[in-house]
Amino acid sequence: MAPATSLIGIKPPRKPVNYAIWVLPSIAVLLVVGCFVYIANASLDDIEARALAPEAISAAFWAHIRLVLVSTVVVVLLGVPLGIVLSRKWAKPIRPAVLAVANAGQAIPSIGVLVLLALLFGVGFDKAVIALVLYALLPVLRNTLVGLQQVDPFVIDAGRGMGMGPMRILWRIELPLAVPVMLAGIRVALILNVGVATLATYTNAGGLGDLIERGIVLNRMPILMVGSLLTIALALAVDWIAGLIETRLRPKGI
């Protein structure tokens, strides 16, 4: 019998580096750097210089981030539990009505919702959040519902055979298997909120929409361009971060 070959000192093959994941953040960084290089070298008048001052851009940027984060958290807190409820068999009769309302929320133009809320209740940060929640609720709700419905019934039956109750089956079997689809819906909602949050300027809620709106009203192309490019850069960065989180939270083997 031949002696066994020793494996000591043999290194496992290195996992290839996925350079594609750095495309989005690289583009976002280039857009941001390009904006500030342009601001530093362009001939700006007094109005443009005040609008594009570092403190003004920083205030608009963080206000935009706050709008996106708060609205997305509210969407998740509403959409995920509601999707879980609608996935239960006893909720089947009310499912079409709830989905119809969620579809209507996304079909209605966000600017129309903002104007309506402004006319009825006034302007402010909370009005913008309500409009963003109405617009982004559908992806989270539908993906939660679809993710739970696609769990193999045989797996659920196996859980029942092991003595699991309904709540334990939900937490230990259904939700872990539905996580990839649910995370995809949350990611879509997050990206939607980045874009729609630019309209929050019309309810005096701030954000990068302030720069875009000011550039349009004052006919100042530098302000409009910087506001638009920073919004694009933020959307790319948020999409990249959400993708990393989605990959990290995805259960092993799924």
PyMOL commands that set and color helices and strands:
alter all, ss='L'
color gray80, all
select helices_A, chain A and resi 19-41+46-51+54-86+89-107+110-121+125-149+153-161+166-203+209-217+221-249
alter helices_A, ss='H'
color red, helices_A
deselect
rebuild
show_as cartoon
